[in-house]
Amino acid sequence: MLFLGRCLLVVTAVRLGLTLLSYNRLRGVVTRLDARQSADIADLRRVAWGVAAAARLVPRASCLTQALAGQYILARDGRASNIRIGIERNTGAQLKAHAWLMSGNHIVLGGSIDGFAHLADHGR
């Protein structure tokens, strides 16, 4: 229960931060943390569950909000991750971007990468 409360606080803060600050500035807060260790699969599942549950309670908690929140939570525990940004293929004139939280070869948040072109990775 305490972990879910922490996730709710972080998702809310990130959502507000993305409204008031730039993505790069907010990302800078996360990347200043010393996160170099690999996370085990149990940690990744716990973060995915907590952030997804909290995001259902925060209005407009987008994929980017969730990825940044998850990255922050992992980084606070010294666990390395990165945010992958991509665009959906074959959407015609309409550009559809998406963000994922990745740790090693694992997708933590964001769903399948299939059908998206990779643009950038942000993290350590």
C-alpha positions in Angstrom: 0.0 0.0 0.0 2.9 2.3 0.8 4.5 1.6 -2.6 1.2 2.4 -4.4 1.0 5.7 -2.5 4.6 6.5 -3.6 3.7 5.7 -7.2 0.7 8.0 -7.0 2.8 10.8 -5.7 5.4 10.4 -8.3 3.0 10.1 -11.2 1.1 13.2 -10.0 4.4 15.1 -9.7 5.6 14.1 -13.1 2.2 14.9 -14.7 2.3 18.4 -13.1 6.0 18.7 -14.0 5.3 18.0 -17.7 2.6 20.7 -17.6 4.9 23.4 -16.0 8.4 22.4 -17.2 10.0 21.0 -20.4 10.5 17.3 -20.9 14.3 17.8 -21.0 14.3 19.7 -17.7 12.2 17.1 -16.0 14.3 14.3 -17.5 17.4 16.0 -16.1 16.1 15.5 -12.5 15.9 11.8 -13.2 19.2 11.4 -14.9 21.1 13.2 -12.1 20.3 10.2 -9.9 23.0 7.5 -9.7 21.2 4.6 -11.4 23.7 2.0 -12.7 22.5 -1.3 -11.3 20.3 -3.7 -13.3 16.9 -4.2 -11.9 15.5 -7.7 -11.5 12.3 -8.8 -13.1 10.4 -8.6 -9.8 11.4 -4.9 -9.3 10.3 -4.2 -12.9 6.9 -5.9 -12.5 6.3 -4.0 -9.2 7.1 -0.7 -10.8 5.0 -1.5 -13.9 2.0 -2.4 -11.7 2.4 0.6 -9.3 2.8 3.2 -12.0 0.0 1.8 -14.2 -2.4 1.7 -11.2 -1.5 5.2 -10.1 -1.8 6.5 -13.7 -5.5 5.4 -13.8 -6.1 7.9 -11.0 -4.2 10.8 -12.5 -5.9 12.7 -15.3 -4.0 12.7 -18.6 -1.2 10.5 -17.3 0.2 9.8 -20.7 2.7 7.1 -21.8 5.5 9.8 -21.3 4.2 10.6 -17.8 4.2 6.9 -16.9 7.7 6.3 -18.4 9.2 9.2 -16.6 7.6 8.3 -13.3 8.7 4.7 -13.6 12.2 5.7 -14.5 12.4 8.0 -11.5 11.1 5.3 -9.1 13.7 2.8 -10.5 16.5 5.5 -10.4 15.8 6.3 -6.7 16.6 2.7 -5.9 19.8 2.8 -8.1 18.2 0.8 -10.9 19.1 1.8 -14.5 16.5 2.3 -17.2 15.8 4.4 -20.2 12.9 6.0 -22.0 12.4 5.0 -25.6 10.6 7.4 -27.9 9.1 6.2 -31.2 6.5 7.0 -33.8 3.9 4.7 -35.2 4.5 3.5 -38.7 2.0 3.9 -41.6 -0.2 6.6 -40.0 -0.3 8.8 -43.0 -0.2 12.5 -42.3 -1.0 12.1 -38.6 2.1 11.7 -36.4 1.5 9.3 -33.4 4.3 9.2 -30.9 4.7 6.8 -28.0 7.1 6.4 -25.0 8.2 3.2 -23.3 10.2 2.5 -20.2 12.9 0.0 -20.9 15.3 -1.7 -18.6 17.9 -3.8 -20.4 15.9 -5.8 -23.0 12.7 -5.6 -20.9 9.7 -3.3 -21.7 8.6 -2.1 -18.3 5.8 0.2 -19.4 4.3 1.2 -22.7 3.2 -2.1 -24.3 4.5 -3.6 -27.5 7.0 -1.8 -29.7 5.8 -3.5 -32.8 4.6 -1.1 -35.5 6.7 1.8 -34.2 9.9 3.3 -35.6 12.6 4.0 -33.0 13.5 7.7 -32.6 15.6 8.1 -29.4 16.5 6.5 -26.1 16.9 8.8 -23.0 18.6 7.6 -19.9 21.9 6.4 -18.6 
